[in-house]
Amino acid sequence: MTVAFREAACKTHRPMLDSQSIIDLPLVHTLRELVRSWWRLELGFTDASGYVLTHADGVAVPPPNDFCRLSLASPDGFKACNRSVTGAVEQLKESPTAGARLVMPCHLGFPQAMAPIIRDGQIFGTVFTAGFVIEGHEEPIRRSMDEGSRRLNLPIENRWESHSEVPVLTERDLEYLGSLMELVARELLTLVEHGRDPRHFGDLIGRSPKMRRLYTMLDRVSGSDATMLVIGENGTGKEVVARAIHTMSPRVNKPFVATNCAALNDNLLEAELFGYVKGAFTGAIRDKPGLFQVADTGTLFLDEVGDTSPAMQVKLLRVLQEGTFMPVGATEPISVDVRVVAATNKPLRKMVEEGTFREDLYYRLNVIQLDVPPLRDRKGDLPLLCDWFLDRMAEKSGSRKVLSAETLQYFWEYDWPGNVRQLENEIERLVVLSGEQHEIDTTFLSPAIKSNGQGRVLAEVGSAMPTKGTLEQAVGRLESRIIKEGLVRTGWNKSKLARDLGVSRTTLIKKIREHNLEQTSPSK
């Protein structure tokens, strides 16, 4: 493995935090409830860059006061809130020490309390809260609140009542609050030290149930030397799976070598895999080691192994069984210690039954099978994948772009036959064509994606207005359509959609079941 790839692997495996993992911790849940009941405040969490973790899930929970609630409901206010938190994290990094403290005020003038999740001087995230005033400093803070809310044109009807909703914390309150936040930060540090980011495994991205099952399997098998067969459609990331296996294995500092078996004819593939000796054929002017020899003590990835000929299958079977092979033109076999990961998009089991793939080789390759789901079966991972690729583009261009809600809607409606590779290419295309635009709209979408989305929208609009049946039936059909479109728009985030529709999450879940919409949602 090259130094560059090793450094990238280390960066990828840096401990990270995930909002769901945080919320699931019993102690964190208990302490959040204490903060709510004692001071009517909400504890939030950020990653190391200052990004609010729940925003990745489309969730923004404000303290129960008009200033914070209306600000987060406003596009400009939402952005300003995020800038305030990011700026506070940057301030913490100037003096990265443990302990809760008051940091720079937010855009509305509220003090912000923040506790870093820190180890060896490195900040991995923070616990934060705001939306309060400090006893003895009420008037200047309230003036700042009024000025900030007017700048954002927040529709606050009764300022006196809105001010009275904001809790006033004494010095003792701040001391207690800081102690609770430090407890939460220490608890999350254990998550950083002992856990793995559930959104990632190597360069694999996703937290849908199918991807989590794949991560669990990879965790179990990466330390083994067993041969593995990765099954998946083109573009799903089979080589990324193989690299993740290698990176997480004891062979991490040994070579990782990959080849595509479908790219070469039999003679060239044999020379590529097994090498040749000088004089083996015209043009063989010196010995050339094969990839099995190059990968000795490391990992060899055989992509599209289902496209190999019967003759090549025999040669592969021998090296897998005996650990030896014969270079072209050689008289003595060579022994190697190679961990083989093979991949295919072909139905090998069916090919065995048809007699086009050797059964003994199939079982030798398929000691452990890993199934990589297509993107259409894990659309809940689309926001994560889009952010990942946009971040990578930003590293090259220096400018981080975002996708508009309409663009993401088209992405949700498309089935991505080229899978993650096609998504990456589409995002790179959009970043280039959108020029100086910060937000990428639908103007430059590929024709296939745009026409697919328009076709669905037109088909639904054509049948949107129910004209038959009772009024109750008509309202029911319209309700079903509104909920279905909302689920797609929010990425099946029921909490966010419930807030958008002005109903409780329990009511929304009941409606989803009534209209039988669960089966249309992607796994999350």
N, C-alpha and C positions, 0 to 999 in steps of 0.2 A: 504494500500500500504506500502511495506517495505521501510525502510530508504534508502536502496541501490537503489531501483527502483526510489524513489523520487529524489535522487541525480542524477541518470542517466537521468531522465526526465528533470531536470533543465539544465544539460549539453547539452542535445539534443536541448532544446529550447533557447539556448544562441543565441542572435541575430547574423545573418550571412549575408554576401553579395553575390550577384549573378551578374555576368557580364551583363546579359541582362537587369536586373532591373536598373543597373547603367547607361547603355547606353541609356535607355529609358527616363531618366530624362532630361527635356529640358535645364535646366541650365548647367548640366554637358556636354551635347552635344555642347552647345554654347561655353563654356569655352575651351573644347578640340579643337574646330575649331579655336579659337583665338590663342591658343598655336601653332597649326600647321602653321597658316598663318604668325604669327610674328617671330617664331624661328625655324620652320621646325622640331618640336619635337613632340613626341607622349606621351600622358599621359597614364600610365598603372595603374592597381589596383591589390592589393593583399588582401588575407584574413589575419587573425591574425597570422597565422604561416609563412607567407611570400610566400605562393603559388600564382602565377600569375593567376588571375581569368579567363582570356580569354583562358588560356591553357586548361581548362576543356572543352572548346568548340572546341579545335583543332586550335585555332587562335593565331598567334604570329605576331603582327604588329610592325616592327622595324622603327626607324627614317630613313629618306631617305638618308642614307650614306652607302657606301660599307662595312665598318667595321661591323656595327650592322646587316645589311641585310645578309651578308655572314656568320656571326657568328650564327645567328638564323637559317640559312638554314643548318648548320652543326650539326650533332648529338652531337659531343663533345662541340661545341660552345653553342648549345641550353642548355645543362646541365650546362655549366659554367655560362651562363646568369642567369639561375634560382638560382644557388648557390650564385651569387653576390647579387641578390635581397633578398634572404632569409637571408644572412649574414647582409645586411643593416637593415632589420626589427629587427633582434636580437640586433643590435646595438641600435636601437631606444628604445627597451624595457629596456635597461639599464638605460635610463633617459626618462621615458614616460611622456612627456609634449607636449602640443599642439604647432602647428607652423611648417612651412616648414623649412628644413635645409639641408645642404650638409652632406652626410654620406660617408662611405667608398667607394673608387673607385670600379668600376666593374672590371671584369677579363681582359678587354681591356685597363684599365687605365682611362676610362671616369669618371668624377665626377658623382655621383648620387644625385639627389635632391628628397627628400621624405617628405611627410606630413602625420602624423598619423591620423587615424579616431579614436578619443579617447574620453572616457567618464569615469569620476571618476577614472582616472589613469589606466584604462584598454584599451588596443589597440585592436580594432575590425578589423582593416585592414589599408591599407595605399594607398596614391596616390603617384606615383613616375614617374620620367623621367630620362633619361640619353642620351648620344650621342651628347654631346657638349663639348667645351673647354672654359676655362675662360680667358678673356683678361689679358695679362701680364704673363700668365702661359702656353702659347701655346706650347713651345718647350718641356718641360718635359712631358706634357700630350701626345703630338704626339709621343715622343719616346716610351712611355708606350703602345700607340696604336699599333705602329709598332712591338714591342716585343710580345705583346699579340696575334696579328694576325699571326705572324710567328710561334708561339707555336702551333696554331691551323691549320697551313698550309692553311690559307684562300687565295683563288686565286685572290689577288688584283693585277691587271695588271698595273695600273698607280697610284702610291702612291701619287704623287703630286696632281692629280685631285681628288683622294679620300679624301685627307686631306682638299681640298678646299670645299668639300661638307659639312663638319662639321661646324655647326654654332659656332661663337665666341660670348660669352655672356659677357657683361660688368657687373660691380657691380650693376648698375641700372637695367639692364635686369634681373639679378638674384633676385633682390628685387621684381620686377613686377611679375616674374614667381612664386616666393614663395607666393605672395599675391593671385594669381589666384588658386594655388594649395590648399591654405588654404580655399578659398571659396568652392572648390570642396569637400574638406574633411568635411567641416561643413554641406554641402548639403547631403553628404552620411551619416553623423551622424543622420540626421532626418530619413533616410531610416532604419538605425539600430534601432532607438528608436521606430518607429511607424510601421515598416513593419515586415513581417515574411518571413523567408527564403523560396523562392518558390520551392526549391529543397526538402524540408522536411516538414512533418507534423508528429510530434512525431518521431517514428522510421520508418515511411513510407518514402521511397526514390523515387524521380522521378520528372521530370519537363515536361513530355510529356503532351499534351492537356488533355488526359483522366485523368491523375493524378492531374492536376491542377483543373479540374472540381470536382474531388473527394475532394480535399482540400477545395475548395470553399463551397461545401456542408457540410463538416465537421465543418468548421468555423461557419456555420449558425445553425447547430443542436446541437453542443456539449453542449451548455448551457441549452438545453431543457431536460425534464425528459421523453420525448416520447420514446416508445419502438421502437427499430430499428432492421431491418433485413439486414444483410450483405450478399450479394450474390457474389460468386466467386469460381473458381476452387480450387482444393487442391493445397496448396503451394503458393497462391497469397498473403497471409498475412491478413486473415480475423480477426484473434485474434489481430494482430498488429493494425488494424483499431479500434477494440473495446477498446484496451488499450489507443489509441490516444484520443478517445472520452472521456474516463474516465479522462485522464490526463488533458484535456482541459476543464473539466466541474467543476461546484462548488463542486462536490463530490470527488475531487482529493485527499483529505486527509482521505477519507473513504476507506473501503475495496474494492478491485477489486478481484473477485473470478471467476474462469473459470472452466468449465467441458465439457467433450466430451460426448454427449448423445448417440453416437454410440458405445461407449466403454463398456457399461453395459447393462445387460438384464433388463427387466421391474422392477423386485423386487429390484434389487440392485440400479437401477437409482432412484426409488421412495425413498428408504432409504437415498440415497446420497443427493437428492434435498430437501426432506422434513424432514429428520431425523426420529427418533423413540424414544419411551419411554421405560423405563426399563420393561422387561417382555413381550414386544410385540411379540417376537419370541424366539426360542431357541438360546441362546448365547447373547441375549440383556440384559447384566448384569447391564447396566446403561443407563441413558438418553444420546442421541447423537443428537446435533443440526444439522439440514440440511443446505445445502449451501444457501438456501434462507434466513435462519436466520443468518448465518455467514456474508452474504453480506448486512445485514440490514443497511440502510442509504447510501449504496455504489452501486456498479454495479455488476451484475451477467451476465457472458457471457456464453450462451448456444450454444456450437458449434455442428454442424451437427444435428440441430433440426429436419430436414427432416427425420431422421431415427427413430424417436420415434413412439411407437405403438399408435393405436387409444385410448386405455385406458389411456396412459400417456398424450396424447393430451388433454383429458378431464380435467385432474388434472392441467395441465399447464394453460388451459383456465381459470379455476376458480381463480388461484392465480393472473393472469394478470388482470382479471375483478374486483376482489374484494379486492386484496391485502391481502388475508388470505389463509392459507393452514392448513391441518391436518397432523401432524406427524403420522407415522405408529404406531397404537396401542393407539393413544390419543383420548380423548373424547371432548377436547376443542380446537378450532382453534387458530392459532397464527397469529397476524397481523404484517406485515413488510412493510417497505418503501424501495423498491429496484428498481433501474433502470435496465431494462432487455435489453441486446443486444444479439440477436440471429443470427446465421449464418448457411448457408447451401451451398452445392454444387449441390443440387438436384433442379429440375424444379418444385417448389412448386405449381405454378399456374396450371401446367399440372396435378400434382398429385391431386389437388382439383377437377379438371374436371373428373379425373378417379376415384375419391372417396376414395383415399388412404391417403388423408390429409384433416383434418377438415377445412371447409371454414371459419367458425367463428374464429378459431385460426389463420388462415392465415392472415385475416384482422387485428386481434388484434396484431399480431407480426409485420405486414408490415405497420405500421403507417408511417415510413420513411424507404425507401429502399436505400441502398448504394451498388453500383456495383463496385467491385474491378476488374480491367482489368487483363487478363492473360499477361504474359511477352511477348508472341509472338506479342501482339498488341501494345506494347510500347517498342520496341527494342531500341528506341532512349535513353532510360534510362539505357541501359546496362553499359556505361562507369561510370556513377554515382554509380550504384549498385556495380560494380566491385571495384571501389575505396573505397566505404564504407566497404565492406567485407575485402579488403586487409588491410585497416587501423585497423579494429578490430583484424585481425590476428597479425598485427604488435604489438599491445598492449600486446599480450601474449608472442610473441617470441622476441620482441625487434628489429626485422629486417623487414623493409618495402620492400616488393617485388613489381614488376610490371609485367604486362602481355605483351608479345611480340605482335607485330602487327599481326603476323600470328595466334596466339592464339585467339586474339579478333575477327579476321576474321571468325574463326570457330564458335565462340560464336554467331556472327551475323547470320550465316547461319543455326543455330540450332533453333528449335521451342520451346524448353524447356517445355515439357509436365508436368514436375514437378514444373514449374514456379520458383519463387524467392527462394523457399526452395532448389530446385535442384541446382540453380546457387550457392547458399551459400555453399552447400555441395561440389560442384565441385571445387570451389576456395579453400576451406579448404584442399581438397584432393591434389590439385596441389601444394599448399604451403608446405605441408608435404613431398610429393614425390620429389619435386625439390631440397630438401636438402639445400646446400649452394648457389645455383644459385640465383642471384639477379633478373634476367629477366627470367620469366617462359615461356619456349617455348612449342611447341606442343607435345613434347615427351611423356608426362604423361597424355594427355587428355584421358578422358573415351572413351572406344571403340564406344559407341553409337554416341558421338559427333564427333569423328574423322571419322568414317565411313560415317556419314551423310554428313560432309563437303567434303570428298573425292568423294563421289558419285555425288554430285552436280558439283564439279570441273571437274571430268571426263566427265560428261554429257555435260558440256559447252565446254570443250576442243574438244570433238568429233565433235561438230557442229560449232566450232569457225571460221574455215576457209571457208568463203563463196565462192562457186565455180560456182554458177549459177547466171544468170541475168546480168545486165549491170554493168560496173565498178562503176558507181554512186551508184547503189543499194548495191554492195558489200562493198563499203566504208561506206555507211550509216549503214549497219549491224554491221560492225566492230566498228564504232564510238559509236553506241548504246551500244555495249558490254563493251567498255572501260569506258563509263560514268556510266553504271550500276554497274560494278565492283568497280569503284571509289566511288560511293555513298555508297556502302556497307562498303568499307574499311574505309571511313571517318565518318561513322555513319550518313550519309545524311547531312553532314556539307557542304553546297554548297560553302561557302566562302573559306574553306580550299581546296576543290576539284578544284575550279576555279584557285587558285594559283598553285596547283600541275600540272594542265593541261596547264597553261600559257594562260588562257583566262580570260575575264572579267566575273564577276558574272552574269551580264545581259545576256551575250552570253550563259553562261552555262544554265541558267534557260530557255532560248529560246530553246536550244538543248534538254533539258529534256522534254519540252512540245512537241517538234517535234517527239521525239521517244516514247512518251506516257509512260514515266518512273515514273511520279509522283505517280501513283496508286500502284507502287511496294514499295514505301518507307514507313517505319513505321512512326506513328504520332510523331511529335516533337513539 
